[in-house]
Amino acid sequence: MATTVHEPPKSDSVRDRSPLKDGAGNGGRGNLVPGGGNLRAVQEYAPPPSSTAVWVFVASICMTFAALTSALIVRQGGALDWRHLRLPSILYLNTAVLLASSVTLELGRRQVAAFMGGQISSHAARWLNVTLGLGLLFVAGQFVAWQQLRGQGLYLATNPNSSFFYLFTAAHGVHLLGGLGGLLRVILKLKSRVLRRSTLDATARYWHFMDVLWVYLLVLLWAKL
């Protein structure tokens, strides 16, 4: 007599546990997909690398100038040779130029962003070029400020006041040159039509931070030197 062999029932343990199935992805070694299985959603919420790099760089600059400010305050408190100096008058004009560059950069950023969805106009980068020019004008003005200070007979090693003035303004100028390089890179990418919105926004944030930092330094130098 023939014997009928029944197929063993399938256990729930052999069901498809692919992390890309609905509801999967909430466990298992190496499983980086969330419970909903929507990997695209995770990627969309990830910050752009350019934005992350700028914030890290800004944080390091803040710590650097915080240390310099602390050194200035400590040196002034225990110094017998501390003599107040008159700040070069061109610094106030330089401040106006740098603040104007933030305005032109914001105008350029909005104009470029408006064309990113379609054809980019040949005049879309004009405000970015103006910003670049104002930044170079600010750097040139800083050299003039150093010349005015030297006209007063104050050099790097004359006294602690002049030393801190040259140190703070030179450190800010070096970081501003980095911002000018970023602006030039944005302009070149825009002309090549390969500019990303995240790159433009990150450059704008860094430039605005340079403006805020300079206003802080100007007030600090005016109050302490």
Protein Blocks (a to p, Z undefined) as FASTA:
>chain_A
ZZddddddddfklpccbfkbghiaiecehiabdfkopaklmmmmpccfklmmmmmmmmmm
mmmmmmmmmmmmmmmmmcckbccddddfklmmmmmmmmmmmmmmmmmmmmmmmmmmmccd
fklmmmmmmmmmmmmmmmmmmmmmmmmmmmnopafklpmmlmmmmmmmmmmmmmmmmmmm
mmmmmmmmmmnopacfklmmmmmmmmmmmmmmmmmmmmmmmmmZZ
